[in-house]
Amino acid sequence: MGELFVNRNEWVFLASERLIDFIRIHISAVGGLNMARKVAACCEFFNVRTAWHGPGNVSPVGHAINMHLDLAIYNFGIQEENRFSANVREVFPGAPEIKGGYMYANDKAGLGIDIDENIAAKFPYQGVGGSRGNDRRLDGSIVRP
């Protein structure tokens, strides 16, 4: 429960009343890594496990953050996976890898992931669509119906 939650008023009651088994929030929407860590700590008290939101439109950096948080908390439950293409792995060296149903961190400093801007330039954004939908322009502004 919770992939659209953005503040504690949406999930504290559910966790404290033990109405959910998993909290499934999007880390950047809830306030970032530190706030997600606080959410996990609060949910741990009520035996609610984590299932960070990690669909295909979350970048390898976002998946690395999800994974590192999973490794640092006591109430990790499950992690949504995304298998990155060879092109994405080339642009984001150090992206998390999945082998045998497990996501693996690497031994590099920090999140262990980088971005190669020269390679990224070979893959320019082509247009509106995909996970962004057709209701936004390239600059992110909303298209009125």
N, C-alpha and C positions, 0 to 999 in steps of 0.2 A: 504494500500500500504506500502510495506517496510520490509517485514520479512527478507529479505536478505541484507538490508542496513547496512553498517558498518561505514559510515562517513557522515558528514553534506552535502558534495557535492551531495549526492544522494537524499536528501529530502528537503533542504532549498528552492530550486526553486519551487518544487511542492507545498510546503506549502505557500510560499510567493505569488505565482500566484493563489492560491486558486484552484489548480487543483485536490486536494484530500480533502475528508471530514474526513478521519481517518488516523492517522499514526500508522502503525502496525509493530514496530520494536522489535527485540529480545534484551532485556535489556543488557544481557552479551555481545552480539556482538557489540553493539553500544558504549560500554565503561563503563557499570555498572550503578548503581543506580544514582549517581550524574549527570552523563552525560544524562541519561534518563530524569531526572528532568529538566535539561536545555532544552532538546528537547521539553518536554511538555510545558515549559514556552514560548519558541519561537513559537510553534504551536498555543498556546492559542491566541496570538496576531492576528493570521490570521483565527481564528475560526475553527481550525482543532482539532478534538478530538482524544483521545488516544484509542488504541485497542492493548495493549501490546501482543506480540506473546507468547502464552502459550500452546503449543501442549502437547501431552502425554509424550514426552521424556524430558520435563522440570521437574526437581525435585520439591518436596514440598517446598524446600527452595526458588527456583525460583518463584513458584506461590505465596509464602508469600511476596516476594519482589514486584512482580507485584501488589498484593492487597494493600500493604502498600503505594505504590506510587499512586495507584488509589485513596486512601483515602486522600492523601495530595495535590492533584492538583485540579485546577478548571475546567479543560477541559476533565475530565474523560468521555469516551464514552461508551465502552463496554469491557468486559474481557472474553477472551477465557477460558473455564473451563476445568478442568480435575478432574475426580472422582477417588480418590486413593483407592487402595485395602486395605483390613484389614492388610495385611503384611506390606505394605508401611506405613500405619498409625502407626503400631507398631514400625517400625524403626525410623520414624520421628514424635514423639509425638508433638502435637500442630499444625499439618498441617492444612491449611485452610479447612473449611467445607462448603459444599454447601447445603442449605436448601431452598426449594421453589424458586429456580432460583437465589438466592442471595449467595454470598460468604461472610463468616463471619470470622472476626479476633477474636482472643481470648484476654484475659486480662493479658497475660504474658508479661514480659519485652522484649524489642528489637523487633525482628520479631515474637516472640512468638513461635518459633519452635526450636526443638533440634534434635539431632541424638543419638540413642542408639546403640553404636558400638558393644556391646555384642549381641544384637538381629540381627544387620546387618551381623555379622559373620555367622549367620545361613543361609544366603542367598548369597553364593558366586557367583561371575560372572561366568556364564557357558560357554560363548564362543561368538564369533563374530556373529553378526546378529541383527535382530530387527532394531531399529532406527539408529544404527551405520552402517548398511549396511555390505556387504561382501568385501569391498575394503580397510579394515583396519585390522591390527593385534591387538591382545589384548593390546599391548603396545601403540597403537594409530598410529603406523607407517603405511604408505600407501603401499598397495600391488600393484605392477605394473601389468598391464594386459598382 
